[in-house]
Amino acid sequence: MTFFDRADAGKLLGEYLKENMVQNHVDVVLGIPRGGVLVAKEVARALGKPLGVLLVRKLGVPSNPELAFGAVDPDGEVYLDQSTVDYFGLSEEDIKKVVRNELEKIRERERRFAKALIDPEGKQLLIVDDGIATGLTVLAGIGYLRRKGAKSIYVAAPVCPASTIQRLTKVADKVYCYHVVGDSSFAVGIFYRDFRQVTDEEVEEVLSQE
């Protein structure tokens, strides 16, 4: 299974969610910037729901930033994959430095995407990303939304490993994945022909259209 780009993946995911009647249980679709917002845009249109953003950030290993050792939410709550932390010998100071950097990016995006931030209290929310690997970022998002009083939290992505679905199902009300793969050690980008980096400006443009 290969998606052409994030818009293509979002349209397919949106139709899949409609078939499962998800629109009856969701108030707002929340995309995780950056790439997740482009997928969430198409999902929101398919379901006829408003689009917002969920500002959680991956914590990348300093020597390999694409490899996550954890995630952080807007409140500064940190979610760690202890096995990765131990494998790379990351010190407490290493972790704090990455957390500080990512929180700065969250603060910046809070200003840029202010109009797309929603109050989760009492709402039925659907978290959407362009793919889920370890699930750490989504776990951070779920934890944040729960603390803020969300009524229910659903998760959807075009592609994710079966093991990650099992992990997220323990904390989300329901997890939907268009294309489930068996191998947990995979990169989301291999399932896209066009997986170029999305800019904050593109996200702003998408949000301005809603």
Number of C-alpha atoms within 10 A of each C-alpha: 11 14 19 13 18 26 19 17 25 29 20 19 26 27 16 18 19 16 10 11 12 16 20 10 14 20 20 22 28 29 28 23 24 20 23 24 32 26 30 34 28 22 33 27 16 19 20 15 15 17 25 26 27 28 25 27 25 24 25 18 19 16 8 8 12 12 15 22 25 26 26 27 26 20 10 16 14 18 18 17 14 11 10 15 18 11 9 12 10 15 11 9 9 13 19 12 13 20 23 13 11 22 20 13 15 21 12 12 17 17 10 14 19 12 13 18 16 14 10 20 15 13 18 18 24 29 26 32 26 28 25 25 21 24 21 26 24 26 22 25 24 26 17 22 22 18 10 13 13 17 14 21 23 23 25 28 25 27 25 27 22 16 16 20 22 11 15 20 14 10 15 20 16 16 20 22 20 20 16 17 16 11 12 14 10 15 14 16 16 12 19 17 12 13 16 11 8 14 11 15 11 14 21 17 10 14 18 11 8 12
